[in-house]
Amino acid sequence: MVFWIGLVVGWVFLLGQMAWADCEQGQRVLRQQLAHEQQRADVHTEQPTYLRPAALSGLWLHPCGQARGTVLLLHGYTAGTWQLPELAEQLFASGFHVYAPRLPGHGVMTPERIGTGQELISAWDVWGYERFLETIFAAATALEAPVHAVGLSGGGNLTLRLAERYPSLQRSVVMAPFVGPNYPQVVGMQTILTLNQLTLNGLSLALAAIPYNENEPSLPGEEMPHTQGNLSNVLAIYRMGALIGQVHPQIQFVTTEGDGLSGHLTLAGLYLHLGGESRHSWYHYRTQDQVPHAMISPRQNPHAAHLHQLIIHWLTAGTAAHRPPDDGALKREWPAYPLPEY
C-alpha cells in the first residue's frame, strides 16, 4: 500500500513539474513577442512602418502555478491597448495572468508619423482574425491556468468567436459588441454582409476604396491613438460577431443605451439565440448612467470603475450582474441567428 501511495504521489509531482515547465516556456514566448513589438516601436531605427508605444501588447504575469486563471483582454476596434491597463492591473491584483494583445493591424504608423490602416484585416482575408485567435488562445493556454476572455466592441466580437471555437474557454465578458445599430437600420449592414458572401468577397474589394474616417498626423507618443482603415476592414470585424452559432462558456454581456454600434435591440436577437437568461447574463446601462460605447477605459468613461468591479466579480466568483433592457427587447420576435453564411 505504501508503495502505491508513493507511486501516485510521485506521478502527481512529476506532472506538476511538467506543467510548471510548460508555463515557464509559455511566459518566455510571450515576453519574446512583446520584445519584438518594442523593436517595431523604435523610431530611431529605419523601418517601413512603426508601432505606437500606446498600442503595444500588454502582459501581467504571476509566477507559474500561482495564478487563478489567465484573462485575454481585447481592446476595441480602431482603438488600442491603451484602453486596458487600469482593468488589467485590477485583474492582476485579483490573481489572474493578463495578456492584452494588440489587435491585428492596430497602432501602425508610417515613417512620417501618420497612422495607417494598411495592415488591418480586410473582409477577403477574414481568416487573418481566425489565425490571430488561434495564436493568442494557444499562448494563453500555455500558461497552464483556466482561460477567460474579456472584449470591448470589435474585441467583443472576437471574444464571441473565441467562445464559439474553444470549449475550454471559461466565463467571459462581452462589452458593446459591434453587431450594428438597432433594427431596422442594422438590416443594411446585414445585407452588405450577405451580398459580399454571394459575390465571393467582390463587394469588399469595392468597400476597400472607401475610407473609414481619416488618419491624422500625430506624435508617435500620442496617448490615445486610433487606427483608421476602410469599410472592408469594418466589414471584416463585423462579420466576426454577426455569424456566431453557439458558444461554450457563460457570458456576461454589457451594453449601453443609445449605442449606434451595439444596438441593444439587435443584440437581443443574438442573446436569445445563445440561450438567453438560462445560460448568460446581461447588464444594460441606462441613458442616465452616461456610459459611452468605449466603456472599458476611465479615459473615455468616467464611470469605468463600476464596470471593472462587475467584471472582476463575474470572473472571480461567478457573480453575474443582470439588468437587461427594460423596454421588452427580450420578449419580441427577432430574426434568426446566425445570419446565413454562403
C-alpha positions, 0 to 999 in steps of 0.5 A: 500500500505504501508503495502505491501511495508513493507511486501516485504521489510521485506521478502527481509531482512529476506532472506538476513539474511538467506543467510548471515547465510548460508555463515557464516556456509559455511566459518566455514566448510571450515576453519574446513577442512583446520584445519584438513589438518594442523593436517595431516601436523604435523610431530611431531605427529605419523601418517601413512602418512603426508601432505606437508605444500606446498600442503595444501588447500588454502582459501581467504575469504571476509566477507559474502555478500561482495564478487563478486563471489567465484573462485575454483582454481585447481592446476595441476596434480602431482603438488600442491597448491603451484602453486596458491597463487600469482593468488589467492591473485590477485583474492582476491584483485579483490573481489572474495572468493578463495578456492584452494583445494588440489587435491585428493591424492596430497602432501602425504608423508610417515613417512620417508619423501618420497612422495607417490602416494598411495592415488591418484585416480586410473582409477577403482575408477574414481568416487573418482574425481566425489565425490571430485567435488561434495564436493568442488562445494557444499562448494563453493556454500555455500558461497552464491556468483556466482561460477567460476572455474579456472584449470591448466592441470589435474585441467583443466580437472576437471574444464571441468567436473565441467562445464559439471555437474553444470549449475550454474557454471559461466565463467571459465578458462581452462589452458593446459588441459591434453587431450594428445599430438597432433594427431596422437600420442594422438590416443594411449592414446585414445585407452588405454582409450577405451580398459580399458572401454571394459575390465571393468577397467582390463587394469588399474589394469595392468597400476597400476604396472607401475610407473609414474616417481619416488618419491624422498626423500625430506624435508617435507618443500620442496617448490615445491613438486610433487606427483608421482603415476602410469599410472592408476592414469594418466589414471584416470585424463585423462579420466576426460577431454577426455569424456566431452559432453557439458558444461554450462558456457563460457570458456576461454581456454589457451594453449601453443605451443609445449605442449606434454600434451595439444596438441593444435591440439587435443584440437581443436577437443574438442573446436569445439565440445563445440561450438567453437568461438560462445560460448568460447574463446581461447588464444594460446601462441606462441613458442616465448612467452616461456610459459611452460605447468605449466603456472599458477605459476611465479615459473615455468613461468616467464611470469605468470603475463600476464596470471593472468591479462587475467584471472582476466579480463575474470572473472571480466568483461567478457573480453575474450582474443582470439588468437587461433592457427594460423596454421588452427587447427580450420578449419580441420576435427577432430574426434568426441567428446566425445570419446565413453564411454562403 
